[in-house]
Amino acid sequence: MNDLEKLYRAGICLLKEIPQSHIDAKLILLHCFGLTGEDFFKNPEIEPPRKDIKRYFRMLKKRSQGYPLSYLTGIKEFWSIPFIVEKGVLIPRPETESIVETALAFHPARNSIIADIGTGCGNIAISMAKEVPEARIFATDISQKALRIARKNARMQGTKMIKFLQGDLFDPLKKQNLTGKIDFILSNPPYVSNEDWEDLPAEIKLHEPKRALVGGDSGLDFIQRMVSSASRFLKPGGFLIFEIGYSQKERVFNLFNDEW
């Protein structure tokens, strides 16, 4: 008999080389069998259909080989919102929520204009749309696939007012005549250096989009371009809020001294 409890324990065993194997095994189990955590705890004796069990073990095998969990399930939570993700689109990280937290700490006006540069799956733009529903939000990305996923997420979350634009950095915003009109520019830019990229886990290097992570030899190529152009698009008193690496603080401050 393959009840949920036995399948879950088998999953933990198969993922023993994966950190937090018990969490991943449970998430894969719930995903494959279309269950909630409450279902699992209340009815551990449920025996799923054979075809779903086969799918469960196929997914466990891929996860044991280092395939990212979020690409397996197709979902990653951010700001307590489930986002669709696919290979080729960066998986949102919990630390990126600090961008949303920081922007909200400045109490955006209801009619704020907000730009999300390099939107990826749309996690920052959509989170802001949920918090400031009357804001005008523009989300840009150079990747057509990322924008396709972001639009799908926006529809799923009912945030259809976001305008998704394809192009490099601020080019799409210029075409929208937004020079000098934006209240908040937000971004999780590529900031990993070429050297640090080599030291990242294989799970990231083999599966996530390098272009969304790596910012050249110093890691600051994209950030430098963003800092040098952002002031032209911000209103007086506007905010530029973006994520950087732990060791980049001083160098980023120097960019502002040079450019602003």
N, C-alpha and C positions, 0 to 999 in steps of 0.2 A: 504493500500500500504506500503510495507517494502522497502523503498529506503535506500541508504547508510547512509544518514544523520540520519534517524530515528533509524536505527540499531546501529549506532555509539552511539547515545544518550542513547539507551537502554543498551548498553554495559557499558557505564560509570556508569549508575545507578546500574547495577548488581555488579560492581566491586568497589562500594563506600567504602568498608572497606580496599581496597588495595591501598597502596601508588602509586601515579601517575597513577590513574585509567584511565585517559584520554589517556595516552600513551599506556598502555597495551591494552585497548579496540581497539584503532586504529590499533595496530600491529596485533592483532588477526583477526580483520576485513580484513585487507589487505591480511593476510596469507590465510584465508579461501576462499576468493573470488578471489585470484590470481591477485590482483591489486597493483599498485604502489601508492605512496602518491600523485603523480600528477593526477592519475585517480580519486582519491577521491575528490580532490579539484575542478577539472574541471567538473566532472559529478556526483555530489552528489545525483542526482535523479535516478541513475541506480538501478534497482531492480534485485537482484541476484536470481538464481534458488532456489527453496524451499529446496532442499537437502543440499545446501551450507548454507542456513540460519539455518537449524537444526544443522548442524555441528558447526556453529558459536556459537550458544547458548550452545551446549554441552561443547565447549572449554571455554566459559565464566564461566560456572558453575565450571569446574575444577579449573580454575584460581581463582575464588572467594573462593575456599576451600584451597588455598595456594599452588597449584601445580605450580612449576616454569614455567614462561613464555617461557623460552628457550627450555624446554623439550616439551612444547605444540607445539611450532612452528617448533622445530627441528633445529633451527638456532640461533647462537649467533655471533654478530660481534666483531671482535678483530683486531686492527691495520687496520681498514677499510676493513677487509676481512670477508666475511660470512663463519662461520665454522659450520659444522654439529655437533650437540650434541645429546646425548641420555641419558636417566637415567642410572646411573652407571658410567658415565664419568663426571668429574668436569666441571662446567660451567665457562668459562674464565671470569675474572674480568678486568675492565678497568685499575685498578692500576697495573696489571701485565704487561701492556705495557711498564712500566718503565724499565723492564729488557731488552727489545729490544732497547729502547732508549739509555740506558746506554752502551750496547754492541756496538751500532753503533757510539756512541760518541768516541770510541777508534779506529775508522776507520779500521775495519777488512780488511786485505788484500784479494785480489780476490781469492786466493787459500787457505784461512784459513780453518782449521779443527775446527768444532763447534760441541759440544755435548749438547743435551737438556735432562736433567735427570728428569724422571717423566713427560713425554711429554703430557699425557692426550689426548685431541683431536688433538694435534699437533700444537697448536696455536703459540707457541714460535718458534719452528723449522721452520714452514712454513713461518712465518713472516720474519725470518732471511733469508730463501731461496729466498724470493721475493726481499729482499734488497741486498743480496750478492749472486747472482745466480750461481757464479762459485765456491762457497765454498763447501767443503765436510761436510755434516751434518749427524750426527748420533743422533737418538732420541730413548731413552729407556723408558720402562715402565714395571712394573710387571704385569699389567692388560692386558690380551689378548683382552678384549673388547675395552679398550682404544686404543690399537694399531690398531684394525680393523677400528675404526672410524678415527683415525689419517691417516691411509693409504688412506681411502676414501677421506678425506679432501685434502690430497696431490695430488691425482689424479684429483680432482675437480679444484684445483688451478694450475695444471700443474707443480708441484714441485716434479716430480717423482724421482729426484736424491737423495732425503733423504733416508737414510737407517734406517728402524725401527727395533728395537731389543727388544726382551722380556727378562726381567731379573731384578734382584735387584740391584739398584744403579749402581756401576761401573762394575759389573760382565760381562755384555755384551761387554763393551768396552775393557776389558782385553782380551776377546776371539778374538776381532778384531785386537789385537796387537797394541793398541793405547797408551800404557803406554809411558808417556813423549812426546807425539806428538800433544796434543790438544792445540789450541790457546785460545778457549773460552769454558768454562763450564757454562751453563745457567740452572737455575732451579726455578720453583715455587714449593718448597717442602711443605709437610705437616708441619705446624708450630703452629697449634692451640693446646693449652693444654687441657687435659681431663676436667679440671674445666671450662675453657672458652667454651668448646664444649656444656656443659649443658646450657649455657646462650645464645647460638645462636638461631636465629629465627627458628620456627618449619619448615618453608619452606626449610631451609637448612638441618636441622637434619633429617627430615623425607624422604628426597628425594635425596640429594647429597651423594656421596660415602665418608663415614667417613674416610676410609683409606687414601684418597687423601687430607684430611684436618688436621687430628689429629696427632701430633708428640709426644705422650706420656704425662706423668705427667707435664713435664716442657714445652712441645711443641717443644723441641730441639733434640729429639732422632734422627730423620732422619738427621737434619742439622749437628749434632755432627759427625755422621758417614761420612757424605759427606765432611765436612771440614778436617777430619782426613785422608781421602784418596785422596782428589782432587789433592794435590800437586804432587803425583806420576804420574798423568796422564797429567798434564799441561806441556807445553814447558816452558823453562826459560822465564820469562816475560809474561806468559799467564795469563788469567783473569778468576776468579771464581765470577760469578754474580748471586745472588739469592734473593728472596723475604723473608722478615721476618716480624714478628708482631711489632706493634708500641712500645711495652714495652720491646723488646728483644735485643735492640741494644748493651747495655753494656755486656750482657751475651754472645752474639755472638762474640764481640771483644775479650772477654776472651778466647773463644774457639780457636781463631786464635793465641793468645799469647801462649796457651798451645800446639798447634799442629804444628805451622809453624815456 
